[in-house]
Amino acid sequence: MSDLTWLIIAISAFVAGHELLSHPLRAPLVAKLGDRGFMLVYSVVALGTLGLAVQLWKAIEPNRLWTAPHWLHIICVVAMAFAAILFVGSVTAPNPALMGMPAGGRPRGVQRITRHPMMWSFAIWGIVHIIMSADSRTIVLASGIITLALFGAAMQDGKKRAQNPAYGDHMAATGFMPFGAQLRGRAAWGSALPGLVATVGGLALWALLLWGHPLVIGLPALPQL
């Protein structure tokens, strides 16, 4: 089999392992191994499959399938700023959508943009890198990340709602898609503000990523004039 086929298998194993361990296998494994034992198994599977996928990605020669126009490159850079704001907002405020977090209270910060800000930050990263890299290896790797983020978020909603009917109120007040609540008239557009911490922290993270991209990846993230 080709390295690309092995990469498809590895990233599929990463996604499948995460979903199986996060949902149907979590309760029986926790009952048998305890929380720490389960986290050890989960970490070994996740890091092992993702690490293998990354190593396979590095070994494959990039083959550019298209070249994104300059204007699309600018949009992707701006999209990454949005993703960085969502990510920082997701880790600086408790989110009822996360497992183990209680449902209740009004959505705040980036939760008013999407109830899954972290997952969407990963998905936007994947979409941007598919568009800009345009090579087979990155399309496979990023597609796995996108699938894991969005399918995992949908599964998370179902599990949370089954465990706690009050979570349905949080779902009704928020949107799965970014700005979904505003587009459906559930929330005012003026409420879709990420907040100061998420905005400043996200823009700082975005600037750090732009600066570090050529050092780590070897390619500039900003469009060349």
NORZILIN-V406869 format. One record per residue. N is the residue number from 0. PHI is phi in whole degrees, 0 to 359 (none if undefined). Layout:
BEGIN
n phi
N PHI
N PHI
END
This chain:
BEGIN
n phi
0 none
1 284
2 299
3 294
4 296
5 297
6 295
7 300
8 295
9 295
10 288
11 294
12 295
13 298
14 294
15 297
16 298
17 298
18 293
19 293
20 286
21 280
22 236
23 294
24 266
25 297
26 299
27 296
28 289
29 297
30 297
31 272
32 254
33 83
34 299
35 293
36 296
37 297
38 297
39 294
40 298
41 300
42 295
43 297
44 294
45 295
46 292
47 294
48 288
49 292
50 299
51 297
52 299
53 294
54 295
55 294
56 300
57 296
58 281
59 270
60 289
61 293
62 231
63 293
64 267
65 202
66 239
67 290
68 293
69 302
70 295
71 287
72 299
73 298
74 299
75 295
76 297
77 294
78 299
79 291
80 295
81 298
82 298
83 295
84 295
85 299
86 296
87 298
88 298
89 286
90 256
91 249
92 213
93 301
94 241
95 300
96 285
97 280
98 297
99 90
100 265
101 288
102 272
103 149
104 84
105 276
106 300
107 221
108 59
109 292
110 296
111 280
112 270
113 205
114 283
115 235
116 297
117 294
118 298
119 288
120 296
121 292
122 295
123 296
124 305
125 296
126 298
127 300
128 285
129 294
130 296
131 275
132 280
133 54
134 237
135 302
136 296
137 285
138 300
139 294
140 298
141 292
142 297
143 296
144 296
145 298
146 299
147 299
148 295
149 279
150 294
151 298
152 296
153 295
154 296
155 297
156 302
157 297
158 292
159 297
160 293
161 293
162 283
163 217
164 304
165 295
166 295
167 300
168 293
169 294
170 297
171 291
172 268
173 232
174 240
175 289
176 286
177 304
178 65
179 296
180 296
181 290
182 294
183 268
184 78
185 281
186 216
187 285
188 297
189 295
190 277
191 278
192 247
193 289
194 99
195 294
196 298
197 296
198 292
199 294
200 296
201 294
202 293
203 293
204 296
205 301
206 297
207 295
208 295
209 298
210 291
211 276
212 303
213 292
214 286
215 269
216 267
217 92
218 229
219 289
220 275
221 278
222 296
223 273
224 283
END
